[in-house]
Amino acid sequence: MAANSRSARETKRRIQQMEAKRALRRDQEGRRKRDNVIAAGAAAAAVVLAVVLQLTAFAGNPTEDEFAAAQAELTNPPATASASAQATNGPNIPAADTAAGKTFTGELVLNGSPLGVELDGTNAPQAAAVFKSLSDEGYYNGKNCHRLTTGEAFGVLQCGSSTGDGQGDPSYTWGPLENTPADNSYPAGTIAVARTGNNAYGNGTQFFIVYKDTVIPADSAGGYTVVGKVTSGLDVVSRVAAAGITPGASVTDGAPVEPVTIDSFSLK
C-alpha cells in the first residue's frame, strides 16, 4: 500500500513538472510573439514615417496631377480644416506685428536679372514678417529655384528650399494661412508661400512666383498665403519657363532646364 502511495505521489509530481514545463513554453512562446509584433509594429511605423517624410518634405504647391485631382473636387470641398491649424509658431519665427500694416518693397535678383517685388504686411503680416526677416539675414542669397510648372493653367517657379531640392526645414515652420484667394485664383505676378499639404502651419522658407494666371484648388487646410507681388521683371521668370523643364516623370512639372539662382533678395 505504501509503495502504491509513493508511486501515485511520484506520478503526480511528474505530471506537475510536465504541466509546469508546458506553461513555461507557452509563456516563452507568448513573449516571442509579443516581441515579434512589437518589432513588426516598429518596422511598420518606420516605413510609414519614411513615406510621410517623403510626401511632406517637398513643401510646396500641388503637382500637376494633384492639381487635376483637386480641381475635380472643387464642388465638394473638405468640411473641416487641418487640426494643425491650432498650432503655434516657435521662438525662431518673427512676430507678425513687426510687419503688420507695412508695405515692403525691394528687389529679387535671379541669374543677374532683377525683379521688383512688394510684400503686403497689411493682409499677410506673418508671412511678410518671415520673408523680411529671412531676406535681411541673407538667407536667400545663393539659394536656387528648384521647381517649375508649365501646365496650361498652372505656371509657377518655386524657390527657397534650404537643401536646394524642394525639401523643407522642419525646424522652421509657421502659420497661419493669410490672404488666401477665395476663388483659388493666383494672377500672374503673385508671390505666394509654399507649404506642406493639408497643413495651415506647414509654411516655411519657400515661395513661388506665378508667371501666368494660375488656379490652385485649396486643400483641407485652405489655400496658399499671398504675401506679395512682382511689380517689374516678371518676363525674367517667363523666359525661364519658355526654356522648359528637365525630362522626368512629368512633362509639365520639374526642375527648370535653365538653372535659376537667387543672387540676392532685398527689402526695405
DOKEPA-613521 format. One record per residue (C-alpha): residue in one letter; y, z, x. Coordinates in steps of 0.05 Angstrom, whole numbers, padded with zeros to 5 digits, always signed. Layout:
// DOKEPA-613521
AYZX
...
END
This chain:
// DOKEPA-613521
M+00000+00000+00000
A+00047+00018+00057
A+00030-00048+00091
N+00047-00086+00028
S+00113-00048+00022
R+00132-00065+00094
S+00114-00138+00081
A+00156-00140+00019
R+00216-00109+00056
E+00207-00159+00114
T+00204-00217+00066
K+00267-00192+00031
R+00303-00184+00098
R+00284-00255+00118
I+00308-00282+00052
Q+00374-00245+00060
Q+00382-00273+00131
M+00368-00344+00106
E+00419-00336+00050
A+00470-00308+00099
K+00459-00368+00145
R+00466-00416+00087
A+00530-00381+00065
L+00557-00386+00136
R+00541-00460+00139
R+00575-00472+00072
D+00636-00434+00096
Q+00638-00474+00161
E+00629-00540+00123
G+00685-00520+00076
R+00731-00504+00134
R+00715-00571+00166
K+00731-00607+00101
R+00796-00570+00093
D+00815-00586+00165
N+00798-00659+00154
V+00841-00660+00091
I+00899-00627+00127
A+00892-00675+00185
A+00888-00735+00138
G+00948-00709+00099
A+00988-00701+00163
A+00969-00771+00186
A+00988-00800+00118
A+01054-00762+00119
A+01069-00790+00188
V+01054-00861+00164
V+01098-00851+00103
L+01153-00823+00146
A+01148-00882+00194
V+01152-00931+00136
V+01211-00894+00105
L+01247-00894+00171
Q+01235-00968+00180
L+01260-00982+00110
T+01321-00937+00114
A+01341-00946+00187
F+01374-01012+00170
A+01436-00982+00140
G+01467-01039+00100
N+01477-01082+00040
P+01415-01113+00007
T+01376-01170+00038
E+01377-01237+00002
D+01310-01221-00032
E+01333-01152-00052
F+01397-01183-00078
A+01358-01232-00122
A+01313-01177-00149
A+01371-01131-00164
Q+01411-01187-00196
A+01355-01197-00247
E+01362-01124-00267
L+01437-01123-00277
T+01429-01119-00353
N+01386-01057-00345
P+01418-01013-00291
P+01387-00948-00268
A+01403-00890-00314
T+01415-00837-00261
A+01446-00836-00192
S+01410-00813-00130
A+01402-00738-00120
S+01434-00748-00052
A+01500-00754-00089
Q+01501-00678-00088
A+01501-00676-00011
T+01559-00654+00032
N+01586-00680+00097
G+01573-00648+00164
P+01626-00619+00211
N+01628-00683+00252
I+01656-00723+00194
P+01733-00724+00188
A+01762-00695+00125
A+01784-00743+00071
D+01853-00712+00066
T+01870-00738+00136
A+01874-00807+00105
A+01890-00792+00032
G+01948-00833+00006
K+01957-00871+00071
T+01950-00944+00089
F+01926-00961+00159
T+01939-01029+00188
G+01914-01058+00253
E+01871-01109+00288
L+01796-01122+00294
V+01782-01168+00353
L+01717-01208+00351
N+01698-01251+00410
G+01770-01251+00433
S+01798-01273+00364
P+01839-01222+00324
L+01832-01206+00251
G+01888-01169+00217
V+01860-01111+00176
E+01885-01060+00126
L+01849-00996+00104
D+01862-00964+00037
G+01868-00888+00043
T+01890-00882-00029
N+01828-00909-00062
A+01779-00894-00006
P+01806-00834+00032
Q+01739-00810+00060
A+01720-00880+00085
A+01789-00893+00113
A+01787-00825+00150
V+01720-00842+00181
F+01739-00912+00205
K+01807-00889+00230
S+01772-00833+00269
L+01718-00880+00298
S+01769-00933+00318
D+01814-00881+00351
E+01753-00857+00392
G+01740-00928+00414
Y+01671-00925+00383
Y+01670-00998+00362
N+01691-01026+00429
G+01633-01067+00455
K+01591-01060+00392
N+01563-01123+00361
C+01557-01154+00292
H+01482-01159+00284
R+01474-01188+00215
L+01499-01250+00179
T+01482-01273+00109
T+01494-01344+00086
G+01469-01344+00014
E+01504-01384-00039
A+01537-01322-00068
F+01523-01273-00012
G+01565-01282+00051
V+01577-01223+00096
L+01579-01206+00170
Q+01555-01136+00185
C+01578-01097+00247
G+01579-01028+00279
S+01507-01007+00289
S+01501-00954+00342
T+01439-00988+00371
G+01461-01060+00360
D+01401-01078+00318
G+01421-01051+00250
Q+01394-00980+00256
G+01438-00924+00233
D+01456-00860+00268
P+01421-00803+00229
S+01470-00752+00258
Y+01530-00789+00228
T+01522-00799+00153
W+01572-00785+00099
G+01595-00796+00027
P+01612-00800-00028
L+01619-00872-00052
E+01691-00892-00065
N+01726-00952-00094
T+01663-00989-00114
P+01674-01052-00155
A+01656-01043-00229
D+01634-01115-00234
N+01595-01115-00168
S+01641-01169-00141
Y+01667-01168-00070
P+01721-01220-00059
A+01728-01258+00007
G+01765-01214+00057
T+01735-01149+00032
I+01716-01097+00084
A+01662-01051+00055
V+01618-00996+00081
A+01544-01009+00094
R+01495-00955+00076
T+01422-00939+00063
G+01397-00960-00004
N+01399-00912-00064
N+01438-00861-00024
A+01510-00843-00040
Y+01514-00803+00024
G+01480-00856+00066
N+01544-00886+00094
G+01551-00886+00170
T+01587-00926+00223
Q+01570-00995+00198
F+01614-01040+00156
F+01611-01111+00130
I+01664-01165+00124
V+01658-01210+00064
Y+01677-01281+00084
K+01666-01313+00016
D+01664-01286-00054
T+01600-01245-00060
V+01563-01208-00115
I+01522-01148-00093
P+01488-01111-00151
A+01493-01036-00150
D+01431-00994-00137
S+01414-00925-00165
A+01469-00893-00123
G+01522-00944-00142
G+01559-00999-00106
Y+01588-01004-00036
T+01653-00970-00016
V+01710-01020-00007
V+01751-00989+00049
G+01800-01045+00061
K+01811-01119+00071
V+01823-01173+00123
T+01896-01194+00120
S+01891-01252+00170
G+01840-01287+00213
L+01782-01290+00163
D+01769-01360+00188
V+01741-01327+00252
V+01683-01300+00210
S+01676-01365+00172
R+01666-01402+00238
V+01611-01353+00258
A+01578-01365+00191
A+01583-01440+00199
A+01542-01436+00263
G+01485-01406+00222
I+01433-01352+00235
T+01376-01350+00284
P+01309-01373+00257
G+01269-01317+00226
A+01236-01293+00162
S+01296-01312+00120
V+01337-01375+00123
T+01399-01340+00096
D+01397-01271+00128
G+01390-01252+00201
A+01426-01248+00268
P+01482-01298+00277
V+01469-01357+00323
E+01536-01343+00355
P+01533-01272+00383
V+01591-01231+00358
T+01621-01173+00399
I+01675-01126+00376
D+01726-01126+00433
S+01769-01074+00400
F+01787-01042+00333
S+01855-01010+00329
L+01890-00978+00270
K+01957-00944+00261
END
